[in-house]
Amino acid sequence: MKYLILFFFSILSFGQQTTKVDFIKCDAFISPNFDLKSVDGTVSYEFKVLSEIDSIRIDAKNMDFSNVLINGKSSNYINNKKELILFEGFKKGKNKVSFTYKVTPKQTIYFTGIGDGQQIWTQGQGKYTSHWLPSFDDVNEKVIFNIAVDFDKNFASISNGILESTGNYPPLTATTKIWYYKMQKPMSSYLVMLAIGDFLYKTETSQSGIPLENYYKPIDEDKYQYTYKDSKTIFDFLEKEIGVKYPWKVYRQVPVEDFLYAGMENTSATIFSQDYVVDESGFNDRNYLNVNAHELAHQWFGDLVTAKSGKHHWLQEGFATYYASLAEREVFGDDYFYNQLFSYANRLKVAAKTDTIPIMNEKASSLSFYQKGAWALHFIRESIGEKKFRKAVKSYLKKYQYKNVETDDFLAEIRKVSDFDTEKFKKVWLEDYKYPANDINFLLKKNGFMRDLLKLQYERKSKLEDKYNLLKVILTSDSYSALKVEAVYQIRNEPFEKVSELYDLAMKSNDIAVRRFVAQSIEKIPESFKSEFETLLNDKSYETNQAAFISLWKNFPNEQSKYLEIAKNWEGRNDKELRILYLNACMNYADVHELDDKMASINALKALSELVRYTSPSYESSIRQNAFESLLSNYTENKEVLKNLVNATIHHKWQFTKYGRDKIRNLIKDERYLNQFKKLLPELSVDEQNQLNKLLGI
């Protein structure tokens, strides 16, 4: 109970501080050390004391400080390893505090890769920037941050705002370089970012003159056009649709390896996952466009105007999700937009059966904050009309720019432009967890494609002969692909001879999504359809290639050598899923043919060696996890694989760490593997030993 009281006292103290002290500007000189995984820095803050206060706090986790000066004079201070507490030397009015610090962060700033592939990047969502930069865990404290970064000149160092200048330490032959970044407007600390790596970038310019810097690794030059496809279109659309000029001077996008999430909307500089760096086939399966638009929308909704607390988090995520959908509507069309809303609605309907936490609760699910928030905005927009909605949003952003808001602030702007019942809306959409079926169904049916899709789904229980001609008409039409996918869905369990014509039409549609669904739907491939089905191996879709390969492999074992030849140069997306599929197939083939095909055995050994290599820390977690899934099904006794699995438990990415722990817990149920892990302990690092001991119960 004591710790709980202290925790709430700390929050209360900081809440009181923002009313008595206003931090205005931060000038920080940052020197990350990749080898030591540490950060050294010199920081100065300009702040204004508005009313009498005993002490002033700057959040700083596990940091060491020196040379603490207030208004140019040495000052006493308290460092409790959570905060830097200043209690003397300041006065009412303008002040300046400066200090040097050193920290080896446990989170928030990550040091990944090796050699030329090393990267340093941050993820401060919420209140975590104070782990690497003395700052403020309260989102209501907005500061102008100017960051100078000192690092190896052979890498690119990126932070928020305009790159004002760069320089080298004397002598000119020094290996380090300094990048000076400058912001003009204030922002919350969690939006401060740093990204360092072997990056190149290309610059486009928006219609309003904003430079759009799109970063990429040199080896991904050929993927640039698909990764950043329609980026400028999205930017120009959002600026026009929102009605408020982009609030910062530059916009950057930087992909990093093993990022914790899809993307993060740091002010003026989005960091996103390397998994979204794609070629043409990858674009057709899962592209960056939605994440791109979502993080860009946050530059207004979250960065320019920030929610005061988690209770109002939907004002950031709901807006970003909705405006991303509007941007995709601009690129892909009206039917795509409504199909996406339909997908959101189906997920919300299912979740509402068990999820009883409404949007306006800081413990609400991501589905509520994001997708239900987006639907709530669509309901308002459709209820009052696009023109009034745009007017209200524009007024809301202008009135609260660089400030913090609550839900009622936005709803007040809606009332100014319409007679919309915001209280009823708030109760139904924001304060109640229930699924508003009538409102959602009414809005979905405004779209012709959705009416057709819902009508077709109603036919799922109809006999094939009663709907055959309807399905045929749909598959030969120019309807949106989701309607054709539904048609294929309704024949997937029918005897092939009865629907062969329909499958033929689906294949001839040349629609990536439809052909992909065919590849995923047919388990038993008739000989008469084999040649046509094999064309799926050449589609510009890795998901299609994978599904087709697996089905053909199972259905035609005598043709497996042919399929191996086709797949031998496959790589797939960033997670190497197709390469790992091929390596698995090589080993599977050797198991059957090792007696009559010596080359198959040689290839299998090479494949096994390559798969084991992919489990090592030299590769991203998505590659490692795919390799583990393959090897742990058949080769669990490989010592190197087990060691690498233990290493996964100390990875910085929590999803991968959980995967590693869960796999080990499952394996050690077998005493044979329990003993193997125990034997490994002396060969592991201290951190690995600690994690494994916990799992073993030692």
Secondary structure, DSSP 8 states (H G I E B T S, - for coil): -HHHHHHHHHHHHHHHHHHHEEEEEEEEEEEEETTTTEEEEEEEEEEEE-S--S-EEEE-SS-EEEEEEETTEE--EEE-SSEEEE-SS--SEEEEEEEEEEE--SSSEEEE--GGG-EEEE--TTTTGGGTS-B-S-TT-EEEEEEEEEEETTSEEE-SSEEEEEEE-TTTT-SEEEEEEE-SS-EEGGG---EEES-EEEEEE-TT--EEEEEE-GGGGGGHHHHTTTHHHHHHHHHHHH-S--SSS-EEEEEETT-SSSEE--TTEEEEEGGG---HHHHHHS-SHHHHHHHHHHTTBTTTEEESSGGGTHHHHHHHHHHHHHHHHHHH-HHHHHHHHHHHHHHHHHHTTT----SSSTT--HHIIIIIHHHHHHHHHHHH-HHHHHHHHHHHHHHHTTEEE-HHHHHHHHHHH----HHHHIIIIIS--S--HHHHHHHHTTSHHHHHHHHHHHGGGS-HHHHHHHHHHHHTS---HHHHHHHHHTTTTS-HHHHHHHHHHHHHT--HHHHHHHHHH-SS--GGGHHHHHGGGGSS-HHHHHHHHHHHHHH-GGGHHHHHHHHTT---STT-HHHHHHHHHHHHHHHHHTTT-HHHHHHHHHHHHHHHHHTSTTS-HHHHHHHHHHHHHH-TT-HHHHHHHHHHTT-S-HHHHHHHHHHHHHHTTSHHHHHHHHHHGGGS-HHHHHHHHHHHT-
